[in-house]
Amino acid sequence: MNKKLSRRAVFQGILAAPFAAGLASVQTPAELKVVSRIIEVNGRAVKIFGIVNGGGGNGLSLMLGERFRARVKNGLDVETLLHWHGLNPPSAQDGVPMLSQAPLKPGESFDYDFVNTRSGTHWMHSHVGLQEQQLLAAPLIVRETAEPLFDEQEHVVMLHDFTFRDPQEILAELKGGGGGHAGHAMGGMEMAMVNDVRFDAYLANDRTLADPEVVSVGKAAQIRLRIINGSAASNLWIDLGALQGELIAVDGNAVFPLKGSLFPLAIAQRADIRVKLPEGNGAWPILFRPEGLSARTGIYLATHGAEIDRLASEGDVAPEVNLVQEMTLRSVAVLPPEPVTRTEILTLTGGGADYLWGLNGKSSMHDTIFTVRENERIEVIMQNQTGMAHPMHLHGHYFKVAAINNVAIEGALRDTVLVPPSTSVTIRFAAENPGNWAFHCHHLYHMNAGMMGAIRYSSAA
Ligand SMILES: [Cu+2]
């Protein structure tokens, strides 16, 4: 190669990069800074956390096939660490203290660099203490094509349950309050089974339904909603109201489209929903309703100049999130049909008056639940022996939801599945990402009260 050619190659490479790679160039790592920021909730200014990128936006978008390259800087005055929920990085870059890497001290940076094979709607969040309750989370979107395959608009919605209180105080109260409800009386036993923390607000892209985000849409437009349940402790329903939608992906994995207007979304799960708007002008609310409560949040899809009928922040009580829809989901991609080499029973335990939760009766957080060998095909039968539902998340792998109460289903590919009380959910995954991996309930208070453990590869340190 002569000098002239190589210089031209470099020049073209630099020019082509932003087009080829979407928002984050392959030439330089994306910048992600963990910051404090102020938002207004119910008319009150409140300091929360956030993750801003080099362009001043929230979180990160990249293309499938692009290396995941990001420099994370801790701009807080406390330690933090980010986990890439939905990606399967090498274990040392998974962002879990004690299992993968040390937390970043104030002012410290860490460079992430790995081959990413997962597309879809994912998210990033702190795995340190209770920081996630203070909104230390952001979208992480991996697109397969630079432009949508269909003529459609895309919109990302990040959901949170919100409290003005110090989450440490809430956890302390849960632990000390006889398994109570953080000092608030709830509406009877049935409600007590569903929610154990009372929240001050529910947010969609940081806003309440009283001050909602209004998304400008074209007439008769097709919209792809990428919805992320970033709640600490709230399973939700997505309510399209008068609109019909199609669920096309769960946890970033394509499913055979499922039509409907009401879709469950457990803590930490994601749903991609395609909505086709009717002809003409109008404004359509998309609501998000925590189970067992009348509270709701939402956004509006509105054509230019359309009048918006503001909805109240309270509506009908939402039913409990269940697995009725889960049983009908069918992944487009399939796991190769290899025989299961290891079946493990994982009981979800605890939740008594001491608010101590566990796996197999142990509240050990970072201890090994079981060990696997590379290339094994693992089946885990999760049996919930507690009175509450647990959204169970396995790091470093995606899994097939293979059976519910021992009834085999076609099933979706996921990284987080809800296990309701007195229910068993069977998952299967290929052990192909060596390391030490967290396996935990994604209800932040259950996790911090012990419902977490680790799966270790025998080859890992
Ligand atoms: Cu739980």
Boltz pocket constraint, residues with backbone or C-beta under 6 A from the ligand:
constraints:
  - pocket:
      binder: B
      contacts: [[A, 389], [A, 390], [A, 391], [A, 441], [A, 442], [A, 443], [A, 446], [A, 447], [A, 451]]
      max_distance: 6.0
